Amino acid sequence: MMHRSSLLCVALFLSTTGNVLADLQAMRVAFVNEDPKATIELLWVNHDVEDGHPGRKVHEATIPPRGGAHHSNTFVGHEFSYELNGETHYVTPPRPTVGGDSDQVVVLAGSGEGVRVKCGISVNSQSGTDELNILVKPYWAPRGAIRFLELVRSGYYDGVAFNRAVPQFLIQFGIGASYEMRTAMRENSIYDDKNEEIRFQPGYVSFAGSGPHSRTTEIFFVQPDTPRHQQDYFGQNSWETPFAYVENVDVLSKIYSGYGDMVSESSETIQFNSSKTNSHC
C-alpha cells in the first residue's frame, strides 16, 4: 500500500510541474579539464539539501589537467561545481541538441583568458622561421577547442605543410605528416559546435569541413588582409565556428601564398611545441 501511495505522489507531482519530466531526461556529458597544470575535483550539487550540509556537494570525479576527461551519466538540469585558481565555478551542462545525440561537452577552464599554444613555422619560402601565438578560447566552441588541443598534444600537426594560402581569404593546414595518424583521424569527425554568433576577424582560427559534423583535422586562419564582407562569409556553414585566434596576426603575412591551393615541396611548414608547459598546451 505504501508503494502505491508513493507512486501516486510522484504522478501527481509530475502532472502539476511541467518541467519535471524534462529535467529527468537522461544525458551523457563529457567534462574536459583544459587547465595546463591543475587537477580538478568535480562535484555534483545536490539542491535537495541546504547550503552547508555535508551532502550539498557530492564528489563526482577527479580530472587530470591537459585534456583529462570524465564521462558522466546524468540528467538535464543537474548542476556541477569545481574550484580552480581559488575560484568556485558552477556549470550546468546544456540540453542535448546535436543531431539527436544525447552527449554534451563541458570544458572546465575557469575564468582565465584561454589556453595558449605556441608553434614554430617556416616563413618567406622556408628561408626563415617565426613563431605563432594562438590563444584558444574553449568556451567559444568547446568541441573544436578540445579536438585542436588534443591534436596538438599528440604531435599530429608537427611538420605539416600549409596546403592552402590565399591572400585576402585564408591559410589552411591539417593534412598530417604521419600516414598512420592521418588515416586514423580521417573517419574520426566531431559534431558541430553551437553557433555563438562570434564574428570572424583576421587571425581567427576555425576547423574546415565538407558538411555538417565533418570536422576532423584541417584548420584555417583568416588572412590579415581579408575584407569585411569576406570575414562575414565565414561562419555561414555550421562547421565553421571560431575556437581561437592568432595573437601576433602579422606573422601570417609572412607565409608564402604563391602556391594558392596547391601543396608543394617548398610549402611552409608548422611545428607545434606541445611539450612546453609554459605554452599552456
JOLINWO-V696658 format. One record per residue. N is the residue number from 1. OMEGA is omega in whole degrees, -180 to 180 (none if undefined). Layout:
n=N omega=OMEGA
n=N omega=OMEGA
This chain:
n=1 omega=178
n=2 omega=179
n=3 omega=179
n=4 omega=-180
n=5 omega=-179
n=6 omega=178
n=7 omega=179
n=8 omega=179
n=9 omega=179
n=10 omega=-179
n=11 omega=178
n=12 omega=-180
n=13 omega=-179
n=14 omega=-177
n=15 omega=-178
n=16 omega=179
n=17 omega=-172
n=18 omega=-175
n=19 omega=-174
n=20 omega=179
n=21 omega=180
n=22 omega=-178
n=23 omega=179
n=24 omega=180
n=25 omega=-179
n=26 omega=177
n=27 omega=178
n=28 omega=-175
n=29 omega=172
n=30 omega=175
n=31 omega=-176
n=32 omega=180
n=33 omega=-179
n=34 omega=173
n=35 omega=-176
n=36 omega=-173
n=37 omega=-168
n=38 omega=169
n=39 omega=-177
n=40 omega=172
n=41 omega=-178
n=42 omega=-178
n=43 omega=173
n=44 omega=-177
n=45 omega=-180
n=46 omega=-177
n=47 omega=178
n=48 omega=178
n=49 omega=-175
n=50 omega=174
n=51 omega=179
n=52 omega=178
n=53 omega=-179
n=54 omega=-180
n=55 omega=-179
n=56 omega=179
n=57 omega=-176
n=58 omega=-178
n=59 omega=-179
n=60 omega=-176
n=61 omega=170
n=62 omega=-172
n=63 omega=-179
n=64 omega=-179
n=65 omega=174
n=66 omega=175
n=67 omega=176
n=68 omega=-174
n=69 omega=173
n=70 omega=179
n=71 omega=-174
n=72 omega=170
n=73 omega=-174
n=74 omega=-178
n=75 omega=177
n=76 omega=178
n=77 omega=179
n=78 omega=-178
n=79 omega=179
n=80 omega=177
n=81 omega=175
n=82 omega=177
n=83 omega=178
n=84 omega=-180
n=85 omega=176
n=86 omega=180
n=87 omega=175
n=88 omega=-177
n=89 omega=178
n=90 omega=180
n=91 omega=173
n=92 omega=-178
n=93 omega=179
n=94 omega=177
n=95 omega=178
n=96 omega=-179
n=97 omega=-170
n=98 omega=171
n=99 omega=-179
n=100 omega=-179
n=101 omega=-176
n=102 omega=-179
n=103 omega=174
n=104 omega=-179
n=105 omega=177
n=106 omega=177
n=107 omega=175
n=108 omega=-176
n=109 omega=178
n=110 omega=-178
n=111 omega=179
n=112 omega=-177
n=113 omega=180
n=114 omega=-179
n=115 omega=-177
n=116 omega=177
n=117 omega=178
n=118 omega=177
n=119 omega=176
n=120 omega=179
n=121 omega=170
n=122 omega=-177
n=123 omega=176
n=124 omega=180
n=125 omega=177
n=126 omega=178
n=127 omega=180
n=128 omega=179
n=129 omega=176
n=130 omega=-177
n=131 omega=174
n=132 omega=176
n=133 omega=-176
n=134 omega=176
n=135 omega=179
n=136 omega=180
n=137 omega=-171
n=138 omega=-176
n=139 omega=177
n=140 omega=-177
n=141 omega=-172
n=142 omega=-178
n=143 omega=179
n=144 omega=-180
n=145 omega=-179
n=146 omega=180
n=147 omega=-180
n=148 omega=-179
n=149 omega=176
n=150 omega=-180
n=151 omega=178
n=152 omega=-177
n=153 omega=179
n=154 omega=-178
n=155 omega=-176
n=156 omega=-174
n=157 omega=-177
n=158 omega=177
n=159 omega=180
n=160 omega=180
n=161 omega=168
n=162 omega=-172
n=163 omega=179
n=164 omega=179
n=165 omega=-175
n=166 omega=179
n=167 omega=180
n=168 omega=-179
n=169 omega=-175
n=170 omega=170
n=171 omega=-174
n=172 omega=176
n=173 omega=176
n=174 omega=175
n=175 omega=-171
n=176 omega=178
n=177 omega=179
n=178 omega=-180
n=179 omega=-178
n=180 omega=-179
n=181 omega=-179
n=182 omega=-180
n=183 omega=-179
n=184 omega=-176
n=185 omega=-173
n=186 omega=-178
n=187 omega=-176
n=188 omega=-178
n=189 omega=179
n=190 omega=177
n=191 omega=175
n=192 omega=174
n=193 omega=174
n=194 omega=179
n=195 omega=-179
n=196 omega=177
n=197 omega=176
n=198 omega=-177
n=199 omega=178
n=200 omega=176
n=201 omega=176
n=202 omega=-180
n=203 omega=180
n=204 omega=-173
n=205 omega=-180
n=206 omega=170
n=207 omega=168
n=208 omega=180
n=209 omega=-179
n=210 omega=-179
n=211 omega=180
n=212 omega=176
n=213 omega=-176
n=214 omega=-175
n=215 omega=178
n=216 omega=-174
n=217 omega=-173
n=218 omega=-174
n=219 omega=170
n=220 omega=171
n=221 omega=172
n=222 omega=-177
n=223 omega=-179
n=224 omega=-175
n=225 omega=-178
n=226 omega=-179
n=227 omega=-175
n=228 omega=-177
n=229 omega=178
n=230 omega=176
n=231 omega=-179
n=232 omega=178
n=233 omega=176
n=234 omega=179
n=235 omega=178
n=236 omega=174
n=237 omega=-173
n=238 omega=-178
n=239 omega=180
n=240 omega=177
n=241 omega=-179
n=242 omega=178
n=243 omega=-177
n=244 omega=171
n=245 omega=178
n=246 omega=-177
n=247 omega=178
n=248 omega=-170
n=249 omega=-180
n=250 omega=-180
n=251 omega=-179
n=252 omega=-180
n=253 omega=-179
n=254 omega=-180
n=255 omega=-174
n=256 omega=-176
n=257 omega=-176
n=258 omega=-179
n=259 omega=177
n=260 omega=-178
n=261 omega=-176
n=262 omega=175
n=263 omega=-179
n=264 omega=177
n=265 omega=-179
n=266 omega=177
n=267 omega=178
n=268 omega=180
n=269 omega=-177
n=270 omega=-180
n=271 omega=178
n=272 omega=176
n=273 omega=-173
n=274 omega=-177
n=275 omega=-176
n=276 omega=-180
n=277 omega=-179
n=278 omega=174
n=279 omega=180
n=280 omega=-180
n=281 omega=none
